[in-house]
Amino acid sequence: MKLSLLLTACAAVVSYAQQYKKVNVSEVFKDGNHEMTGSSTKLAWESKPDFDDFNTHKWVPQGISSTADALDVGTYEGVDGWLVSWHRDDDKSVRITFVDKSTKKYRHALLVYPEAADDFKEVPVHAGGIVWYGSTLWVVDTSNGIRVFDMGNIWEVESGDGVGKNADGSYSAAGYKYVIPQIRWYKWTPSFKFRHSFIALDRTASPDRIILGEYQSSADLPTRMVQYELDYTTRKLRTSGSGTTARGVWAYCVDILRMQGAVSVNNKIFISQSNGASKGDMLSWVPGSLAKDNVGFFPPSPEDLSYDKRGDAIYGLTEVAGGRYILTYKRSSIP
Ligand SMILES: *[C@@H]1O[C@H](CO)[C@@H](O)[C@H](O)[C@H]1NC(C)=O
C-alpha cells in the first residue's frame, strides 16, 4: 500500500495576526469558565440547568490530546492540561476545549479557517481525533487528510453570534472568546480512499510518529492503520524528495470493526472499540500477534486515545450524551 499525504500551505497566518488580539495557551487554560466533576480518572463535563455539555446534542466530544503530547516535558507554559475536540451536530464546525487538570476548569475555543486576509470561517470537519505537537494542533479531516492549526496564534474575539468579521468591523466566533486558525493541510493523495477517523502521537518511537486509523461498521470495507514520521524541528511530517509529500512508514490491515481510537506505545497498540449502547472494548495488540480483547473495558461510546509517559497513563473519552467523560487508565495494568 502506498499511503501518502500532500502538504498544501494555507495562506500565511502571520499577516492576519496583526488584526486580532493574540493570547497564549496558558492564558486560555487559566480562563476556564466551566468545570468538570467526578474522580480524577473519570471526569464528567459540566451539567447545569443553563449550560449542559454532559447532555447536549448540539456538540459531541471526539478527540483528545494533552500537554504531554505537545512537549516531552509534559507541561506547556507551566500548565498540565487536556485538549478535547467536539464536532457540531451538523459536522459544520469544531470547538476545542482547554481543560486545566489542576482546577478541572475548562473553556471552549473555536477552530477557524482564515479565508481572507481579514476574515475567517468555521471548519466543517468531524474532528474524530486530535494531536497537539509543539505549537501545532493536528485534527483529522475524514476523507481529506489532516488539518493543522496554530496554537501559537490563538486570537481573542468579541462576543457575538456571527463567525468572522462583522458589519461593524469587529470579530466574533459564535459566542466563543478564542479562535485557533488553520495553518496547514495534509491532503490524501492516493486514488483509493482512506478514512482518517482518529489520530495519536507516539513519542516512544524515534523519530516521533503519528498513527491514524479507520472506523468502519461493516466488514465489507478494509479497516487499516498507518503511521507517519514527524520532524520535531519543524513540527511537520517527514518527507523525502520533493519535500511536500509524506509517505506512511508502516501500514496494516487490522480488520477490527468500530475502531474509535488507537495509540502506539513501545510498539504495542491500544485500540478503543465502540459497541453501540453497550460498554466499549480496549484491545491491546503487538503487530504480528493476535490482539487481546478486553471486553467491556470502557464505559459506552469510547473515542480517541492519547498517551502520557508521566504516570504511564492512557487518556480516553466517551461521546454519548448522558455519559460523557475524560478517562485515565494506567497502561501497564491493561492486559
Ligand atoms: C502569557 O501571556 C500572559 C499575559 O500577557 C503573560 O503574563 C505570560 O507571561 C505569558 N506566558 C507565556 C509563557 O508566554
The ligand as an ORCA input file, in Angstrom:
! r2SCAN-3c Opt
* xyz 0 1
  C       1.131     34.550     28.507
  O       0.529     35.809     28.465
  C       0.415     36.439     29.741
  C      -0.385     37.719     29.559
  O       0.146     38.506     28.545
  C       1.804     36.690     30.301
  O       1.700     37.232     31.599
  C       2.552     35.361     30.381
  O       3.873     35.593     30.779
  C       2.541     34.661     29.029
  N       3.142     33.349     29.224
  C       3.984     32.830     28.353
  C       4.558     31.509     28.715
  O       4.288     33.366     27.322
*
